[in-house]
Every structure is written in C-alpha cells, then in structure tokens.
C-alpha cells in the first residue's frame, strides 16, 4: 500500500471538519523543518535548517527578488490549540521575522506578480478558507476572491489569474480571475503542488488519475492537459528551476530530471544531515538556492 502522507491526512481532516462545521484547530499539524542548500551548477551543497522554532514549519517560497523566504509557521497556543502565521527568513542575515500575527491561521504564502504583496490561504473565523492578499510593506490584508472556497493551495499564472486546489470529495483544480465571481474547474483528483511553468504560460500540477502519479501541464490558451513525467510512488511534491529541470524528493534523497530525460537523477542524499521524507521544495530565481521541507527528526 502507498505510504500515508501526514499533511495529506491533515488536509482530509480539515475537509471533513469544514463539512461538519467544527474547528480546524483541533487537528494537529505534523512537525516539519525547512532546510536551505546552495546550488552550484545544479549540484546541491550541505543543507542548513532555517526555522528557529519547532512544530510545523512548511510551504517555503522565495520572494521575487530572492532576498527572503516566506513560510508557514505554527504558533503554539493555550491548551494545545495552535494557529499558523507567515514567517520571513532573511537570507542576508539568517534571521526570522513575522509578517502576520493574526487570530486566524494563514497558509501557503505566495508572491503576487507585479505587487509588493503575498497571497495566502486564511482559515477565517467561520472556517472558510479563502485567498487573501497581504501587503509586504504595511501588513494590511484584503480578500482577493470572495466566492472561491475552500482553497487548499494556489499558484499565480499572471497578475490576475490564479490556479487553486479546491477541497472537496475530490480535490479539484480551478482557475480564478480577479474581479470575476466564479472560478473554472479544469481537472479532478489532483495533488497539492501547483507551479507556474518557468518557460511558458502553462501550469504544472500533479495528476492522481494514473499510477504512478504524474506531473501534468495545463495550458490555459488551449485548455489542454498533458502528462510530463511520473513521480515516485505516493509523491505529490516537486518544483521547477529556471532551466526547466524538475526536482523532487524521495526519503532523504533529492532528485532532478530534465523534461526530455528518461529517469530521475540522484543529486544528493541528506540522511547524514537529519533530513528525512522530503516533501515541499522551492528554488530561487537565481537557481543557486533550494529550500526543502522534511519531517522533524527527534534528537536522541
């Protein structure tokens, strides 16, 4: 049987809780760490853990100018109830600050093209999960797409169109536009990773309708979906670098594959560094840094 992904279990739990109108905060998030490794001519160096606190540290995303990494950070609360806010890791000083400190939870920080702002999924007081914009200058927040929910994850196609992972009985891919009240469904049974292609206007996502799961591309101009390459069994996390190479993790190992290559190439094994079960990945626009998420390894 395929290995159970703990964050997927949490996501399914959140969906059930939304339907039952119960609090999402009763679901505990898996403890995870974010690691940063240099890339030299595409070869990863030694990783360094960047999160200063324990708990859930996840969903890293480089800023468009490559100066910071935004990520989701768990904030412990009273009686075991926690929430999440958006943290900022400053690459020049190796320090962390907080962008949000709200009573709600924010997830999936993603720079909005052409703006000094991030989009996030906020779990609102009534448990709706919708997209909000946060000014990186002032911290002010604004609801982006009032009618699109419940949103799990998202990625921007341009400055006004956004791809969204919508929760439900089947996780579906929707395309929404700023100022348009309805989103458009384009695929069923997808994985959580959504990436704008670095070389064209297509969207990359994980198609779970085949075994093994496939990285697929959706081209809005033609409304066409096609398979790109298979992932490792039970894997739904990947990223793309500026040269068009795909990256994914499998256990403690990091792999790369070109679009026309026949197999995944092993690039690094971080087991000696305490990295295990690599999930989310992000590469900066300069192609010289890679951030990755791993399960927390308790010290002996």
Buried (B, 14 or more C-beta within 10 A) or exposed (E): EEEEBBBBEBBBBBBEBBEEEEEBBEBBBBBBBBBBBEBEEBEBBEBEBBBEEEBBBBBBBBBBEBEBBBBBBBBEEEEEEBBBBBBBBBBEEEEBEEBBEBEBBBBBBBBBBEBEBBBBBBBEEEBBBBBBBBBBEEEEBEEBBEEBBBBBBBBBBEEBBBBBBBBEEEBBBBBBBEEBEEBEEBBBBBBBBBBBBBEEEBBBBBBBEEEEBBBBBBBBEEEEBEEBBBBBEBBBBBBBBEEEBBBBBBBBBBBBBEBEEEEBEEBBEBEEBBBBBBBBBBBBBEBBBBBBBBBBBEEE
